[in-house]
């Protein structure tokens, strides 16, 4: 390779790397979880617009439709990925600002109270932004780390799960528990994060021997952040924090969010060292001028292929045409929909994600009916983000381990987690002391795992070329099921019970008992269908593990 002494792309090379792209995606994901904080502002939305529970649940269902029907974001990514995922992130930022800003204007009275369908439209716009953030970050990560799909999807989904708790910490520190102002925060913070870092999110299709080690570094950061947030949330529920304590804990949170930068720096330095070592071994008589400019080599290129530098068009073409079982058959959305595996995943998604969304949407009302105070309910919502993270991160990491080490197909983990989820709903239905905490742990972890397992399975069975569109098509099942479970089941039975009480408020275990049992039956049926998918894909996953370990 001709090393031009007048050309120094060192800074550009550092920026244009998959490690920097991963850090940028992590930061965007860390502010994108407004979906999971609906309970924070649902009360002010309900009171300011004079909604009953069923109407509030209808608005929340549009939130779920917006956040889960991501076909448009998938199609836009497929169309614009040549120009960069930043296009998808830009659209997400615009939608997020428009939706939450219009809601804030309505709640504070600067806009007249709209028809409920108009409020649903505002919510739809705000929530739709999540699919654009999520699609851009997750699909780009899978392209950048094809050999560790479960792990990297778990990292991306995990930080999205943690973002709910992160946003609540920002809310408590900066806004002093003012839910109306929180709507304005959601209109500003996530779009700003996306606009600031979207230029760094890009596809850098390279493989490295040590990438698993550095992905483990990101995983360690996520686990430390989750442990810290859980500790802060629990301590806050016991002791009252003054302003100085809140600021101190918030500063530590910011430092932890900055720490992924050090993982990226470590990855860059190690890769640079490997390339320099390789070049010196290949050309020990390299003159002093060339030695001083070794850094001009494309750091994204694997050193073992230094003598073969295909252009970008060749790399893309090779990726798109690969037909191994590990990368799937690169089916388009229509071809995928003609397979039974697609509809198995659609049904399990409806059961797992639909019931989970119905639960988090009604967490505030469930807590109130069981006698929990506002602080305890905020704690439950915050902890839900932690359990959600553990499910997202853990399912991706654990399923990677069991797949490549023991040969266990990923669909088996969907079956296991949905079965455990049904147990969590039974615990909530019984209304025992502390049961909501215990039940929400099981439901939250198992719900989060669906968000990690399903996209990873899609990328393996159907390929990565149309992954964004296919998995976003499958997620449509979530809000469809949420509407049925949240409005027609939870909201209906709650309003029926509340009609006989004072101020249309229901108190007691009977308020949500029947609906919780129905959701338990729903998730158990999903576990059975996932088990059928497991048997159907056993041979396919045997090929995956055989290719990963040919010896």
N, C-alpha and C positions, 0 to 999 in steps of 0.2 A: 504494500500500500504506500502511495506517495504521501509523505508527511510534509505538508506545506508549513514552513517556519513562520509564515506571516498570518496563519490562521489559528486562532485559539478559541475553540468552542467549549472550554472547560465549564463555564457557568451554564451555558445552554445545555450541555450534556447532563449536568447535575439535575437541572430542572426537568428535562425531558426523560425521566426514568419512571419505571413502574413503581418504585418505592415512594417517590414524591407524589405520584398519582394516588397511591394508596393512602398516604397521609392526608392529602386534600380530601379524598372521599370520606375518610374517617371523620374529619372535621365537619363536613357537610351533613353526614349522617347523624352526628351528635346534636344537631339542632333541628332535625326534621321530624321529630316524634310528637308533634302536637296532637296527632290522632289519639294518643294514649293519655292525654290530659283533659279530655272533655269534661270529666267530673269537676275540674277546677272552676270552669266558667258556666257549666250547665245550669247551676242554680240561679245565677244572675240573668241568664238567657231566659229561663223559665219565668222568673218573676217579672222582668221588664216587659215581656211580651204576653204575659198572662196565659201561658200554655198549661194544659194538663199533662199528665205523664205520657199518655199515648201520643200527643202532639210533639212533645219533646223527643220521644223515641223516634218519631217519624223524621224529625230534623237530624237526629243522630244516624239514622239509616242512610240518609243522603251523604253524610260524612263518610260512612263506610263504603258506599258506592264510589264516591270520589276517590277514596284512598286505595281502593282495591281493583277498580275497573281501569287497568292501565294499558289497554290496547293501543290507545293513541300514543302514549309514551314509547311503547315498544316499536310501533311502526315508525315513529319519528327517529328513534335511535338507529333502526335498520337503514333508514333513508339518509341520515345525516352523519353516521359514524365516520364516514370518510372525511368530513369536515371537523369532526371532534365531538365528543359527548357534551361539550359546553353548550351546544345548541339546545339540548334536552334540558340541561340545568337552567338555562336562561328562561325557557318557557315556564319551568317550575317556579322560579322566583317571581315571575310576573303574576302567575295564578295565585300563589300564596299571599302576596301583598293585596291583590284585588279582593279576594274572598274575606280575609280577616279584617281588612280596613273597612269594608262595607258593613260587616257585622258590628264592629266597634262604633261606627257612626250611628248605627241604628240603636244600639243598646244605650248610648249616652244621650240619645234624643236629637242628634243633629240631623238625622233623617227620620221621616215619619215611620211609624210602625208598619211594616209591610205585610202583605198576605203571607201566610205560612209557606206557600210554595216559593215565594221570592226569597225568604230566609233559607229555605232548603237549597236554592240556587247559590246563595252566598256560601253556604257550607260546602256545597259540591265543588265550587271553584277552589276554595282553600284546601280541601282535602285532596283534590286531584293533583295538587302540586307534589304531594308525597310520592306518587307513582313516578313522576318525572325525576325527582331526586334519587329515588331508590333504583329505578331502571338504569340510569346513567352510571351510578356507582357500582351496583352489583354486576351488571353485564360486563362493564369494563374490567372489573377485578377478575372475573372468570376468564376473559380473554388474556389477561396478563399472567394468570397463574393456573393454566389448564391442568397441571398435574396435582393441584391441591385445591380442587373446587370446593369440597365440603368445608375445609378450613377457612378459605377466604370468604365464602358466602356467609359462614358463621360469624366471621369478624365484622363484615359489613352489616349484616342483620343484627348482630349483637349491639353495635354502637347505636343503631337505630332504636333498639329496645331500651338502651340506657338513656337515650335522649329525653324521654319523658321525665325521668328523675332529674336530669340535668336542667331542663327547662323549669321544673318546679323549684329547684334550688335558686335559679336566677330570679324567679317570681318572688320567693320568700325574702331574698336578700335585697333586691332592688325596688320591689313594689309593695312590700309590707302587707302581703295578703289582700291585695285589691284586685278581685277577679275581672272587673271592667278594664282596668289598665292592662291586665294580662292579654286581653284580646289585641290591644295595640302592640304589645311586645311581640306577639306571634305574627303580626303584619310586618314587623321590621327585622327581627333577628334572623329567622331562617332565610329570607330572601337575601339579606346582606351577606350571610355566610356563603350562600351559593354564588353570588356575583363576585365575591372576593376570591374564591378558590377554584371556580369552574375552569379557568384557563390551564390549570395544572392537571386536570383529570383527562387522561388520554390513554389510548391503547399502545402498549410497548411489548409486542409479542416476542419475548425472549425467554429462555429457560436457563437456570443456574443450578449448580449442584447444591448450593447452600441456601436456596430460597426458603426451604422449610424452617431452617433455624431462625431466619429473620421474621417469618410469619409467626413463629412461636413468640418472638419478641413483641409483636403487636398483640398477640393473644394474652401475654403476661400483663401488658399495659391495661387491656380491657378488664382482666380479672381484678387487678389492683384497684382500678377505678370503680368497678362494681362493689368490691368490698368496702371501699371508702364511702361510697354513697349509701350503702346499706347501714354502715355504722352511724353516719350522720343522721340518717332518717330515724333510726331507732333511738339515738340519744336525744334528738329533737322531740320525740314523742314522750320522753320521760322528763327532760329538763327544758326550761324556757330559755332560749338563746337571746342574749342582748345583741345590740347592733355590732359591737366589736367582735363577738364570737361568730356572728353570721359572716362578717367580712373576712375573718381569718379562715373559716372553712371554705369560703368562696374562692379565696386566693389559692388555697391548696388545690381546689378543683380545677382552676385554670392551669396551674402548673402540671397537673396530671394530664390534662387534655393536650398540653404542648409536648409531652414526653414522646409521642410517636416520632417526632422529628429526629430524635437520637437514634432510633431504630433505622430510619432511612439513611442517616449519615454513616452509621456503622456498615450498612449494606453497600453503600457507594464506596467507602474506603476499602472494604474487603475485595470488591470486584476490581477496583483499580489496581490493587496489589497483585491480584491473580493475573491480570492482563500484562502488567509490567514484567512480572516474573516469567510469564510465558514467552514474551517477546525477547527477553534477554537470553532465555534458554535456546530459542530458535536462531538467534543472531548474536552470538557472544562477541563478535568483532564490530558491533554497531558503533559508528563514530559518535563523537561527543555531541554533535549538533542534533542527531536523531534521538540520542538518549534524552536530551533536554526537552524534546517535544513528543515523547511517548504518549503524553496525556491526550494528544489529539486524536487517538484512536476512538472510534465509536464505542463507548463503554457498554452500550446496550447489546453489543455483539458478543456471542460466546467465543472465548479465545481459541477453542479447538476448531473453530470455523473461520479463523482470521483470514486465511488465504482464500476463502469463498465468501464474498460479500454480495449476496443477491440484493437487487433493488427492492423497494417497498412493494411494488406491484407483484413481484414474484412471491414475496412472503405472504401477502394477503391471499393470492391465488392458491398457494399451497395449503393454507389454513382452511380455506373454504372447501377444498376438494378432498380433504382427508376423510376417510370413510372407515376408520377403525372403530371397533365396538366401544373403545374408551371415549371417543369423541362423539359417538352417536352417528346417525345417518344424515344429519343436517336436513331434517324434514322442514317443509314450510308449514305455516299454521293449518292450512286445509288438510294436508297429508297427515299431520299429527292428529287432527280431529277425527280422522277416519280409523284410528286405532283404539282398541279397548283400553289400553294403558292411559290414554288421555282422559277418558271418562271415569276410570277408577280414581285417578288423581283429582278430577273435578269433584267427585262425590266426597272423597276424604277431606278435601279442602272445605267443602260446604259444611261438613260436620265439625271439623276442628276449628277453623277460622271463624265460621259463622257463630258458633256457640261462644267462642272466646270473646268476640267483639260484642255480642249481646251482654256478656257479663261485665266487661269493662264499662260499657255505656250506662249500665244500671248500678254500678258499684256504689255510688253515692246513696241511691235510694235503698239498696239492700242494707247498707250500713245503718242508715237511719231507722229502718224497720226493726233492726235487731238491737237498737239502743246505743249505737256507736256515736260519739261526738264528732264535731267537724274536724278537730285535729286528728282523731283516729282515722277518719275517712280519708283525709289528705295523706296520712301515713300509708294507708292501704293502697291508695292510688300510686304513691311514690314507690312502694315496695313492689307493686305489680310490674313496674318497669324493670326492677332488678330481676324478678323471676322470669320475666319475658326475655331479658338478656341472657340469663343462664340457659334457657331453652334454646334460643337462637344460636348462641355460641357453642354450647355443649353438644347439641345435636350434630352440628357440622363437624366439630373436632372428633367426637366419639364415633360417628358413623364413618369418617375417613379411616380411623384406626381399625375398627372392626371389619371394614370392607377389605382393606389392603393387607391386614395381618391375619384375620380369621376367615375372610371370605363371606361375611354376613351381608346380604343385600340391604340397601338403604330402606326399601319399602317395609322391611320388618320393623324398623324403628318408628315408622308412622303408626303401625298397628299397636306397638307397645305403648307409645305416648298417648294415643287416643283412648286406650283401655284405662290408663292411669288417670286421664282427664275425667272419665266418667265417674271414677271413685271420688275425685275432687268435688264434683257436683253433688254427689250424695252427701258428702260431709257438709257442704253449704246448706243443703236442703234440711238437714236435721237440726240446724240452728243451735248447736251445742256451744257453751262458752268457749270463746276463742276459735270456734269452728270456721268463721269467715277468714281468719288469718291462715289457718291450716289448709282450708279448701282453696283459697286464692293462690297459695304457693303451688299446689299441684296443677291447678288449672293454668296459672300463668306460665309455669315452666313448659308444660306440654303444649300450650297454645304457641308459645314462642318457637318451639322446635319445628312446628309445621312450616313456619316461614323460612327456616333454613333447609329443611329436608326437601320440600317440594321443588324449589328452583334448582337445587343441585341434581335431583333426579331428572328433571326436565332437560338439563344440559347434557346429561349422560345418555338418555334414551332418544332424545330428538335432536341432539347436536346444539352447537353454540351459535350458529349463524342467525337463526330466528328465535333464539332463546328468550329475548326480551318480550317479543310479541306473544309467544306461546305461554310462558308462565303468567304473564299479565292477563291472558285470556282465561286461564284456569282460575285465577284469583277472583274472577267475576262471581264464582260460586259463593265466595265469602259473604258479600253484601246481600246476595239473594237470600241465603240462609239466615243472615242477620235480620233482615226485614221480617221474615216469618217468625223467628224466635223472639226478637226484641219487641216488635209491635203486636203481632198476632198471638203471641204466647205470654211473654213477660209483662208487657204493657196491659194487655187485655185482662189477665188474671189479677194484676195489681189494682187496676181501676175498679174491677168488680169487687174486690175485697175492701178497697178504700171507700166505696160508695156508702157503706154502712157505718163508716167512722166519722170523726169530726174533721172538718176542713178538707175532706177528700184525701186524708192521709192514713195509710195503713201501718199498724204497729204490731209486731209479733212474727213468729216463725212461719205462720201460715201465709204471709204475704207473697213469698217467693218459693214456697216449698214445692208446689206442683210444677211450676215452671222449671225449677232446678232438676227435678226428677225427669222431666221431658228432655232436658238437655243432656242428662246422663245417658238416657236411652239413645239419643241421637249420636253422641260420640262413640258409644259402644258399637252401634251399627257401622260407623265409619271404620272402627278397628277391624271388623270382620271383612270389609271390602279391601282394606289395606293388606290384610292377610292373603286375600285372593291375588292381589297384585304381586305380593312377595313370591308366591308359587309360580306366577306367570313369568317373572323376570329372573328366576334363579339361574337359568342357563346363560342369559345375557351377562349377568354379573360375574359368573364364573370366567367368562372371556375377559372381562375387565381386569380381574385379579390375575389371570394368567398372563396378560400382556404387561401388567405392572411388575410381575415377578416371573419372567420367562424360565428361570431355572428352578 
